[in-house]
Amino acid sequence: MSNLVEMGVIHWIGILSTLLMILCFYFTLTFFENLRKNDERITKQSKIAAIICFALALIIPSIYNLLLFL
């Protein structure tokens, strides 16, 4: 039973990581769009959001794999 639960968790982590990468790409495009418009506040927020999404997309699967194999 726990083996099936672990497989489900792995799939959900993969889906979450993919969604975070898509959000990272969206915020990166928003950053470049607002950079051209010279809107500092939205540019800064988009950059921070893109960095956070990218970091989470890479860190969450890594932490799960470390916990799984320790």
C-alpha positions in Angstrom: 0.0 0.0 0.0 2.8 2.5 0.9 4.4 1.7 -2.5 1.3 3.0 -4.3 1.2 6.1 -2.1 4.9 6.8 -2.9 4.2 6.5 -6.6 1.3 8.9 -6.3 3.4 11.4 -4.5 6.1 11.1 -7.1 3.6 11.9 -9.8 2.2 14.9 -7.9 5.7 16.3 -7.3 6.4 16.0 -11.1 3.2 17.8 -11.9 4.0 20.5 -9.3 7.5 21.0 -10.6 6.2 21.3 -14.2 3.6 23.9 -13.1 6.2 25.9 -11.3 8.5 25.9 -14.4 5.5 27.1 -16.5 4.9 29.9 -14.0 8.6 30.7 -14.0 8.5 31.1 -17.8 5.4 33.3 -17.5 6.9 35.6 -14.9 10.1 35.8 -17.0 8.2 36.9 -20.0 6.2 39.4 -17.9 9.6 40.7 -16.5 10.9 41.4 -20.0 7.6 42.9 -21.1 7.6 45.3 -18.1 11.3 46.0 -18.5 10.6 47.6 -21.8 7.7 49.6 -20.4 10.0 51.0 -17.6 7.6 49.9 -14.8 10.0 49.3 -12.0 7.5 47.9 -9.4 6.0 45.2 -11.6 9.4 44.4 -13.1 10.9 43.8 -9.6 7.9 41.7 -8.6 8.0 39.6 -11.8 11.7 39.0 -11.3 11.3 37.9 -7.7 8.3 35.6 -8.6 10.3 34.0 -11.5 13.3 33.3 -9.2 11.1 31.8 -6.5 9.2 29.6 -8.9 12.4 28.4 -10.5 14.0 27.7 -7.2 11.0 25.8 -5.9 10.7 23.8 -9.2 14.3 22.6 -8.6 14.4 22.2 -4.9 11.1 20.3 -4.2 12.0 17.2 -6.2 15.6 17.3 -4.9 14.4 17.4 -1.3 12.0 14.6 -1.9 14.7 12.4 -3.5 17.1 13.1 -0.6 14.4 12.2 2.0 13.5 9.1 0.0 17.0 7.7 -0.2 18.2 8.6 3.3 
